[in-house]
Amino acid sequence: MIDPDILDFYAQGREQDRLKDPRRSIEYWRTMDILLRHLPPAPATVLDIGGGPGLYALTLAALGYRVHLIDPVPLHVDQAQAASTSAERPLVSAQLGDARTLDHPDGHADAVLLLGPLYHLTDPADRARAWTEAHRVLRPGGAVIAAGASRYYTTWEMLSKGTLDLPGAEDVVRQHLATGQHRNPERDFDRLWTTAYFHDPAELAAEARAAGLAVRALLAVEGPAKLLPDLAERMGEEADRERVLMAIRRTETEPTVLGLSSHVLAVAEVPAAGDGR
């Protein structure tokens, strides 16, 4: 069962235009950069689990991938289906589903994206099930690309925005650091995110290994760039945007950068026989 607060948050329709915001668009640009370097070539079959309204799924479909989108939020599936209908290269499917119980056969996919589910599965047993299901539906040699939200980033984001002096803010970041758990008991969705889990970056890789996958890379998505006060302006100008993206790419594997990144991506694969990674 999905936490009702999570469903209510996303039912408000916030996700469809979120990455069109100039400052937040860095997440899209960097995620696509990483996907295109680590996905198998098109026309590989990709399962985009927790794919939301379909931004990544439709971008990959336009590039020739065979993409199935799965999401637990009815509004997201409706939005993805509507966008797919008008796309030159539509999705193969868009359906309701849960990362912990996938309605796809063993070995069906060349790649699985978990770009949202893991930070809304607050119980480690549920995250383990999502990883295990991703492994199950992959063909031999297939890859999982999974996102975690870093528990260390929120302290610096709130400091940079001047919000650490708000009532309860210090308690929030202490909870993030101590347990990774985030809650919004007042359901103040304009000020705080919904129910979530923030990873230690190394923990994300450990979860992949526990599911029998070999970790190929652990990568910072935004690095510390989201703390730049003029990031929106930089992302709006192509030459400046490329400089920001290149700076992050140069340091994307550096352990000291991973914790400062809002998101971290683990790239994992079904290991070859005898591969103990």
MISEVO-34623 format. One record per residue (C-alpha): residue number from 1; residue in one letter; y, z, x. Coordinates in nm, 2 decimals, m for minus. Layout:
N
(NUM, 'A', (Y, Z, X))
...
***
This chain:
277
(1, 'M', (0.00, 0.00, 0.00))
(2, 'I', (0.35, m0.09, 0.13))
(3, 'D', (0.61, 0.19, 0.13))
(4, 'P', (0.82, 0.15, m0.19))
(5, 'D', (1.14, 0.21, 0.00))
(6, 'I', (1.05, m0.09, 0.23))
(7, 'L', (0.99, m0.31, m0.07))
(8, 'D', (1.31, m0.20, m0.24))
(9, 'F', (1.51, m0.26, 0.07))
(10, 'Y', (1.39, m0.62, 0.12))
(11, 'A', (1.40, m0.70, m0.25))
(12, 'Q', (1.78, m0.68, m0.22))
(13, 'G', (1.77, m1.01, m0.04))
(14, 'R', (1.92, m0.90, 0.29))
(15, 'E', (1.68, m1.08, 0.51))
(16, 'Q', (1.74, m1.44, 0.41))
(17, 'D', (2.08, m1.46, 0.59))
(18, 'R', (2.05, m1.18, 0.84))
(19, 'L', (2.00, m1.39, 1.15))
(20, 'K', (2.28, m1.62, 1.05))
(21, 'D', (2.52, m1.35, 1.15))
(22, 'P', (2.66, m1.46, 1.49))
(23, 'R', (2.59, m1.12, 1.66))
(24, 'R', (2.24, m1.10, 1.52))
(25, 'S', (2.16, m1.46, 1.58))
(26, 'I', (2.06, m1.37, 1.94))
(27, 'E', (1.74, m1.24, 1.80))
(28, 'Y', (1.66, m1.58, 1.66))
(29, 'W', (1.76, m1.78, 1.97))
(30, 'R', (1.56, m1.55, 2.20))
(31, 'T', (1.25, m1.53, 1.98))
(32, 'M', (1.24, m1.91, 1.95))
(33, 'D', (1.28, m1.94, 2.32))
(34, 'I', (0.98, m1.71, 2.37))
(35, 'L', (0.77, m1.87, 2.10))
(36, 'L', (0.81, m2.22, 2.24))
(37, 'R', (0.71, m2.11, 2.59))
(38, 'H', (0.40, m1.92, 2.47))
(39, 'L', (0.26, m2.09, 2.16))
(40, 'P', (0.00, m2.35, 2.20))
(41, 'P', (0.14, m2.70, 2.14))
(42, 'A', (0.18, m2.85, 1.80))
(43, 'P', (0.00, m2.92, 1.57))
(44, 'A', (m0.16, m2.58, 1.63))
(45, 'T', (m0.23, m2.37, 1.32))
(46, 'V', (0.00, m2.06, 1.31))
(47, 'L', (m0.02, m1.76, 1.07))
(48, 'D', (0.33, m1.61, 1.04))
(49, 'I', (0.24, m1.26, 0.91))
(50, 'G', (0.53, m1.07, 0.77))
(51, 'G', (0.73, m1.40, 0.80))
(52, 'G', (1.00, m1.30, 0.55))
(53, 'P', (1.19, m1.58, 0.38))
(54, 'G', (1.05, m1.83, 0.64))
(55, 'L', (1.31, m1.89, 0.91))
(56, 'Y', (1.06, m1.90, 1.20))
(57, 'A', (0.78, m2.05, 0.99))
(58, 'L', (1.00, m2.34, 0.87))
(59, 'T', (1.14, m2.40, 1.22))
(60, 'L', (0.79, m2.42, 1.36))
(61, 'A', (0.68, m2.65, 1.08))
(62, 'A', (0.97, m2.88, 1.15))
(63, 'L', (0.83, m2.90, 1.51))
(64, 'G', (0.49, m3.01, 1.39))
(65, 'Y', (0.30, m2.68, 1.36))
(66, 'R', (0.07, m2.61, 1.07))
(67, 'V', (0.22, m2.28, 0.94))
(68, 'H', (0.08, m2.04, 0.68))
(69, 'L', (0.33, m1.77, 0.59))
(70, 'I', (0.22, m1.43, 0.46))
(71, 'D', (0.45, m1.16, 0.34))
(72, 'P', (0.43, m0.85, 0.12))
(73, 'V', (0.77, m0.90, m0.05))
(74, 'P', (0.76, m1.12, m0.36))
(75, 'L', (1.12, m1.23, m0.31))
(76, 'H', (1.05, m1.34, 0.05))
(77, 'V', (0.75, m1.55, m0.06))
(78, 'D', (0.96, m1.71, m0.34))
(79, 'Q', (1.24, m1.79, m0.09))
(80, 'A', (1.00, m1.94, 0.16))
(81, 'Q', (0.83, m2.15, m0.10))
(82, 'A', (1.16, m2.28, m0.23))
(83, 'A', (1.28, m2.37, 0.12))
(84, 'S', (0.94, m2.53, 0.20))
(85, 'T', (0.96, m2.75, m0.11))
(86, 'S', (1.27, m2.92, 0.02))
(87, 'A', (1.17, m2.93, 0.38))
(88, 'E', (1.07, m3.26, 0.55))
(89, 'R', (0.78, m3.09, 0.70))
(90, 'P', (0.67, m2.81, 0.46))
(91, 'L', (0.46, m2.50, 0.52))
(92, 'V', (0.09, m2.53, 0.46))
(93, 'S', (0.11, m2.22, 0.24))
(94, 'A', (0.33, m1.92, 0.16))
(95, 'Q', (0.16, m1.63, m0.01))
(96, 'L', (0.18, m1.26, m0.07))
(97, 'G', (m0.04, m1.06, 0.17))
(98, 'D', (m0.07, m0.76, 0.39))
(99, 'A', (m0.10, m0.76, 0.77))
(100, 'R', (m0.38, m0.51, 0.75))
(101, 'T', (m0.61, m0.72, 0.52))
(102, 'L', (m0.56, m1.10, 0.58))
(103, 'D', (m0.71, m1.35, 0.34))
(104, 'H', (m0.80, m1.59, 0.61))
(105, 'P', (m1.14, m1.65, 0.77))
(106, 'D', (m1.25, m1.55, 1.12))
(107, 'G', (m1.12, m1.79, 1.39))
(108, 'H', (m0.89, m1.98, 1.16))
(109, 'A', (m0.57, m1.97, 1.36))
(110, 'D', (m0.45, m2.09, 1.70))
(111, 'A', (m0.17, m1.83, 1.70))
(112, 'V', (m0.07, m1.53, 1.49))
(113, 'L', (0.29, m1.41, 1.47))
(114, 'L', (0.35, m1.04, 1.39))
(115, 'L', (0.73, m1.05, 1.41))
(116, 'G', (0.79, m0.78, 1.14))
(117, 'P', (0.49, m0.58, 1.03))
(118, 'L', (0.44, m0.35, 1.32))
(119, 'Y', (0.77, m0.17, 1.28))
(120, 'H', (0.71, m0.11, 0.92))
(121, 'L', (0.36, 0.04, 0.97))
(122, 'T', (0.45, 0.39, 1.06))
(123, 'D', (0.09, 0.52, 1.08))
(124, 'P', (m0.09, 0.42, 1.41))
(125, 'A', (m0.41, 0.35, 1.21))
(126, 'D', (m0.23, 0.09, 1.00))
(127, 'R', (m0.09, m0.08, 1.31))
(128, 'A', (m0.44, m0.08, 1.46))
(129, 'R', (m0.57, m0.25, 1.15))
(130, 'A', (m0.29, m0.52, 1.17))
(131, 'W', (m0.38, m0.59, 1.54))
(132, 'T', (m0.75, m0.60, 1.46))
(133, 'E', (m0.69, m0.84, 1.18))
(134, 'A', (m0.48, m1.06, 1.40))
(135, 'H', (m0.76, m1.07, 1.65))
(136, 'R', (m1.02, m1.15, 1.39))
(137, 'V', (m0.84, m1.46, 1.25))
(138, 'L', (m0.78, m1.61, 1.60))
(139, 'R', (m1.00, m1.87, 1.75))
(140, 'P', (m1.12, m1.82, 2.11))
(141, 'G', (m0.82, m1.86, 2.34))
(142, 'G', (m0.57, m1.80, 2.06))
(143, 'A', (m0.26, m1.59, 2.10))
(144, 'V', (m0.08, m1.31, 1.91))
(145, 'I', (0.30, m1.27, 1.95))
(146, 'A', (0.40, m0.94, 1.81))
(147, 'A', (0.74, m0.76, 1.78))
(148, 'G', (0.82, m0.40, 1.82))
(149, 'A', (1.15, m0.23, 1.78))
(150, 'S', (1.24, m0.01, 2.08))
(151, 'R', (1.30, 0.35, 2.01))
(152, 'Y', (1.55, 0.38, 2.30))
(153, 'Y', (1.79, 0.11, 2.18))
(154, 'T', (1.93, 0.29, 1.88))
(155, 'T', (2.10, 0.57, 2.09))
(156, 'W', (2.30, 0.31, 2.27))
(157, 'E', (2.37, 0.10, 1.97))
(158, 'M', (2.51, 0.40, 1.78))
(159, 'L', (2.71, 0.50, 2.08))
(160, 'S', (2.86, 0.15, 2.12))
(161, 'K', (2.95, 0.14, 1.75))
(162, 'G', (3.10, 0.49, 1.75))
(163, 'T', (2.86, 0.62, 1.49))
(164, 'L', (2.70, 0.91, 1.68))
(165, 'D', (2.96, 1.15, 1.54))
(166, 'L', (2.86, 1.08, 1.18))
(167, 'P', (2.68, 1.36, 0.99))
(168, 'G', (2.31, 1.36, 1.08))
(169, 'A', (2.33, 1.08, 1.34))
(170, 'E', (2.22, 1.30, 1.63))
(171, 'D', (1.92, 1.42, 1.44))
(172, 'V', (1.83, 1.05, 1.37))
(173, 'V', (1.83, 0.95, 1.73))
(174, 'R', (1.65, 1.26, 1.84))
(175, 'Q', (1.38, 1.18, 1.59))
(176, 'H', (1.36, 0.82, 1.72))
(177, 'L', (1.32, 0.94, 2.08))
(178, 'A', (1.07, 1.22, 2.00))
(179, 'T', (0.84, 1.04, 1.76))
(180, 'G', (0.95, 0.68, 1.70))
(181, 'Q', (0.97, 0.76, 1.33))
(182, 'H', (1.27, 0.65, 1.12))
(183, 'R', (1.34, 0.75, 0.76))
(184, 'N', (1.62, 0.69, 0.52))
(185, 'P', (1.56, 0.97, 0.26))
(186, 'E', (1.90, 0.91, 0.08))
(187, 'R', (1.82, 0.54, 0.05))
(188, 'D', (2.16, 0.46, 0.19))
(189, 'F', (2.06, 0.10, 0.28))
(190, 'D', (2.42, 0.00, 0.36))
(191, 'R', (2.44, 0.24, 0.65))
(192, 'L', (2.07, 0.29, 0.76))
(193, 'W', (1.76, 0.09, 0.79))
(194, 'T', (1.46, 0.15, 0.57))
(195, 'T', (1.13, 0.33, 0.67))
(196, 'A', (1.03, 0.22, 1.02))
(197, 'Y', (0.85, 0.29, 1.34))
(198, 'F', (1.01, 0.24, 1.68))
(199, 'H', (0.78, 0.17, 1.98))
(200, 'D', (0.79, 0.27, 2.34))
(201, 'P', (0.75, m0.08, 2.49))
(202, 'A', (0.44, 0.01, 2.69))
(203, 'E', (0.29, 0.14, 2.36))
(204, 'L', (0.31, m0.20, 2.21))
(205, 'A', (0.10, m0.35, 2.49))
(206, 'A', (m0.14, m0.06, 2.46))
(207, 'E', (m0.20, m0.13, 2.09))
(208, 'A', (m0.28, m0.49, 2.17))
(209, 'R', (m0.53, m0.39, 2.44))
(210, 'A', (m0.69, m0.14, 2.20))
(211, 'A', (m0.76, m0.43, 1.96))
(212, 'G', (m0.95, m0.61, 2.24))
(213, 'L', (m0.67, m0.85, 2.33))
(214, 'A', (m0.55, m0.93, 2.68))
(215, 'V', (m0.17, m0.89, 2.73))
(216, 'R', (m0.02, m1.19, 2.89))
(217, 'A', (0.35, m1.08, 2.88))
(218, 'L', (0.57, m0.80, 2.75))
(219, 'L', (0.92, m0.94, 2.70))
(220, 'A', (1.27, m0.81, 2.61))
(221, 'V', (1.41, m1.02, 2.33))
(222, 'E', (1.78, m0.93, 2.34))
(223, 'G', (1.78, m0.70, 2.64))
(224, 'P', (2.11, m0.51, 2.65))
(225, 'A', (2.31, m0.81, 2.53))
(226, 'K', (2.36, m0.68, 2.18))
(227, 'L', (2.58, m0.41, 2.33))
(228, 'L', (2.83, m0.67, 2.44))
(229, 'P', (3.15, m0.62, 2.23))
(230, 'D', (3.22, m0.99, 2.22))
(231, 'L', (2.86, m1.11, 2.16))
(232, 'A', (2.94, m1.28, 1.83))
(233, 'E', (3.20, m1.50, 2.00))
(234, 'R', (2.97, m1.58, 2.29))
(235, 'M', (2.68, m1.68, 2.06))
(236, 'G', (2.92, m1.91, 1.87))
(237, 'E', (3.00, m2.13, 2.17))
(238, 'E', (2.71, m2.33, 2.31))
(239, 'A', (2.79, m2.29, 2.68))
(240, 'D', (2.85, m1.91, 2.65))
(241, 'R', (2.53, m1.88, 2.44))
(242, 'E', (2.32, m2.05, 2.71))
(243, 'R', (2.46, m1.82, 2.97))
(244, 'V', (2.37, m1.51, 2.77))
(245, 'L', (2.02, m1.65, 2.70))
(246, 'M', (1.96, m1.73, 3.06))
(247, 'A', (2.07, m1.39, 3.17))
(248, 'I', (1.82, m1.22, 2.94))
(249, 'R', (1.55, m1.47, 3.04))
(250, 'R', (1.59, m1.38, 3.41))
(251, 'T', (1.53, m1.01, 3.33))
(252, 'E', (1.30, m1.03, 3.03))
(253, 'T', (1.00, m0.87, 3.20))
(254, 'E', (1.19, m0.60, 3.39))
(255, 'P', (1.06, m0.26, 3.27))
(256, 'T', (1.40, m0.10, 3.29))
(257, 'V', (1.54, m0.37, 3.05))
(258, 'L', (1.27, m0.35, 2.79))
(259, 'G', (1.37, m0.01, 2.65))
(260, 'L', (1.73, m0.13, 2.61))
(261, 'S', (1.63, m0.43, 2.40))
(262, 'S', (1.65, m0.40, 2.03))
(263, 'H', (1.32, m0.59, 2.01))
(264, 'V', (1.03, m0.63, 2.25))
(265, 'L', (0.76, m0.90, 2.21))
(266, 'A', (0.40, m0.86, 2.33))
(267, 'V', (0.22, m1.19, 2.40))
(268, 'A', (m0.15, m1.13, 2.39))
(269, 'E', (m0.46, m1.35, 2.37))
(270, 'V', (m0.83, m1.34, 2.30))
(271, 'P', (m0.97, m1.28, 2.64))
(272, 'A', (m1.22, m1.50, 2.81))
(273, 'A', (m1.56, m1.35, 2.88))
(274, 'G', (m1.54, m1.10, 3.16))
(275, 'D', (m1.16, m1.07, 3.14))
(276, 'G', (m1.08, m0.70, 3.15))
(277, 'R', (m0.70, m0.71, 3.11))
***
